[in-house]
Structures are given as C-alpha cells and as structure tokens.
Amino acid sequence: MDREIKFRGKRLDGAGWVYGYYLPLRHDDNSHMHYFIVPLDENTETPDEGLLIEVDSETVSQYTDFKDKNGVEIYEKDIIRINELTFNSSGKLPENLNVVFCYGEFQLFRGKQSLMGLNLLYIKDGEVIGNTTDNPDLLES
C-alpha cells in the first residue's frame, strides 16, 4: 500500500501549524525531548532540508492519506462532521467525530468513546470542521 507519510504540529513560537516530517530528538544531556517538524516545500512537497521547526508534542498528528469532500487533508486529531456513510445506517449519524489512530487504523471516536470499527473508509460525505487542539469545544456539542 502506497501511503503518504507526513505529520503536522503546532509551532512553539506561536506561528501556527507546520506540515512535514516528524523528528523527535533528545537533548544533548538526555534531560528531555524536543519535537520537530521538517517542513515540506509547498510547491514541490519535498523536505526543506536544514530547517527544523520545534512543535508542541501534544499537537503532533499524522496524515491519514484521506481527504474530505472539499479536498482537505484529514489528520489524526481532526474533528469531522459526517453527512453520509458508504452504507445504509439506521438512526441519526453521529456528529463531530474525532480521528484517532487505534488498533492499526484511523478510527472515528465520539469524544473518548470508540464507535466500534467506524473508520475513514466508511465516510462518503464528510468534512473537517476543526481539530482537538484549536477547537475542543466542537466535541462537546
């Protein structure tokens, strides 16, 4: 399976999100870890070599290799509104689900509760409406 492997993280300098390759490095004296993203050049999708941007480790999330109905890349910790599934479902569709890597696949959770195997493959029409870092209130609704 060919899957694009890339990550995002929120910059420690407060300048927003950075997308690229993830690189955790231990401090020289082994006292603590630093977490970096090697950013991708937006035009070529290649690493901007020599540039390391430190990010908050709590915000690091992996690209799922899926896009929503608007072509927006879906990352772990994104919040998704599902409008339609690939199969007929009785009852109301769950609202505002977050993407979690669990048991070897990207699954959809309602808050901290798994939806028992509902994963991104089953979304026919859905859209990213935020993420758990910037918009945690979306999961409370």
C-alpha positions as CSV (number, residue, x, y, z in Angstrom):
1,M,0.0,0.0,0.0
2,D,1.5,3.4,-1.0
3,R,0.6,5.9,1.6
4,E,1.9,9.4,2.0
5,I,3.5,9.7,5.4
6,K,3.6,13.2,6.8
7,F,2.8,15.0,10.0
8,R,1.7,18.3,11.4
9,G,2.4,20.1,14.7
10,K,1.7,23.4,16.3
11,R,4.8,25.6,16.4
12,L,6.2,26.5,19.8
13,D,6.9,30.0,18.6
14,G,3.2,30.7,18.2
15,A,3.3,31.0,14.4
16,G,0.6,28.4,13.7
17,W,0.8,24.9,12.2
18,V,3.7,23.3,10.3
19,Y,3.4,20.3,8.0
20,G,6.1,17.8,7.0
21,Y,8.2,15.1,8.5
22,Y,8.3,14.4,12.3
23,L,11.6,14.3,14.1
24,P,11.8,13.8,17.9
25,L,15.3,14.5,19.3
26,R,16.7,14.0,22.8
27,H,18.5,16.9,24.3
28,D,22.3,16.6,24.4
29,D,22.3,15.8,28.2
30,N,19.4,13.4,27.8
31,S,17.3,15.6,30.1
32,H,14.3,15.9,27.8
33,M,13.0,15.6,24.3
34,H,12.5,18.2,21.6
35,Y,9.9,17.6,18.9
36,F,10.4,19.0,15.4
37,I,8.7,19.0,12.0
38,V,10.9,19.3,9.0
39,P,8.6,21.3,6.8
40,L,7.7,20.5,3.2
41,D,8.1,23.0,0.4
42,E,4.5,23.8,-0.6
43,N,5.4,23.8,-4.3
44,T,7.4,20.5,-4.5
45,E,6.2,18.5,-1.5
46,T,9.9,17.9,-0.7
47,P,11.5,18.5,2.7
48,D,13.0,21.9,3.2
49,E,16.4,20.5,4.3
50,G,18.2,22.2,7.1
51,L,15.1,23.7,8.6
52,L,13.7,22.2,11.8
53,I,10.7,23.8,13.5
54,E,10.1,22.9,17.1
55,V,6.5,21.9,17.8
56,D,4.3,21.1,20.9
57,S,4.5,17.3,21.2
58,E,0.8,17.2,22.2
59,T,-0.3,18.6,18.9
60,V,1.7,16.2,16.6
61,S,-0.6,14.2,14.4
62,Q,-0.2,12.0,11.3
63,Y,-1.8,12.4,7.9
64,T,-4.4,9.7,7.3
65,D,-4.0,9.7,3.5
66,F,-7.7,10.6,3.2
67,K,-9.3,13.9,2.2
68,D,-12.7,15.2,3.0
69,K,-15.4,16.2,0.5
70,N,-13.7,19.6,0.0
71,G,-10.2,18.1,-0.7
72,V,-8.9,19.0,2.8
73,E,-6.4,16.5,4.1
74,I,-7.6,14.6,7.2
75,Y,-5.1,14.3,10.1
76,E,-5.3,12.4,13.3
77,K,-7.0,14.6,16.0
78,D,-9.2,16.3,13.3
79,I,-12.9,16.7,14.0
80,I,-15.1,15.6,11.2
81,R,-18.8,16.1,10.5
82,I,-20.3,13.1,8.7
83,N,-23.1,13.8,6.3
84,E,-23.3,10.4,4.7
85,L,-21.7,6.9,5.1
86,T,-20.9,4.4,2.3
87,F,-23.5,2.1,3.8
88,N,-27.1,2.5,4.9
89,S,-27.3,3.3,8.5
90,S,-30.4,3.2,10.7
91,G,-30.7,6.1,13.0
92,K,-29.1,9.5,13.2
93,L,-25.5,9.9,12.1
94,P,-23.1,10.8,14.9
95,E,-21.9,14.4,14.9
96,N,-18.5,15.9,15.2
97,L,-16.2,12.8,15.5
98,N,-12.5,12.9,16.1
99,V,-9.9,10.9,14.3
100,V,-7.8,8.6,16.4
101,F,-5.2,6.0,15.4
102,C,-6.3,2.9,17.2
103,Y,-5.7,-0.8,16.6
104,G,-3.7,-0.2,13.4
105,E,-6.1,2.1,11.7
106,F,-7.6,5.6,11.8
107,Q,-10.9,5.3,13.6
108,L,-13.6,7.7,14.4
109,F,-14.4,8.4,18.1
110,R,-17.2,10.4,19.8
111,G,-15.2,12.2,22.5
112,K,-13.2,9.4,24.0
113,Q,-15.6,6.6,23.1
114,S,-14.9,4.4,20.1
115,L,-17.6,3.9,17.5
116,M,-16.5,0.2,17.3
117,G,-14.7,0.0,13.9
118,L,-16.2,3.0,12.2
119,N,-13.2,4.3,10.2
120,L,-12.5,6.8,7.5
121,L,-13.1,4.2,4.7
122,Y,-16.9,4.4,5.5
123,I,-17.2,8.2,5.0
124,K,-18.9,9.0,1.7
125,D,-19.6,12.7,2.5
126,G,-17.8,14.3,5.4
127,E,-15.8,17.4,6.2
128,V,-13.1,18.5,8.5
129,I,-14.6,21.2,10.8
130,G,-11.6,21.7,13.2
131,N,-9.2,19.8,15.4
132,T,-9.0,18.9,19.0
133,T,-6.2,21.4,19.7
134,D,-7.8,24.5,18.3
135,N,-11.5,23.6,18.6
136,P,-12.0,21.2,21.6
137,D,-15.5,22.8,22.1
138,L,-16.7,21.1,18.9
139,L,-16.5,17.7,20.6
140,E,-18.7,18.9,23.4
141,S,-21.7,19.7,21.2
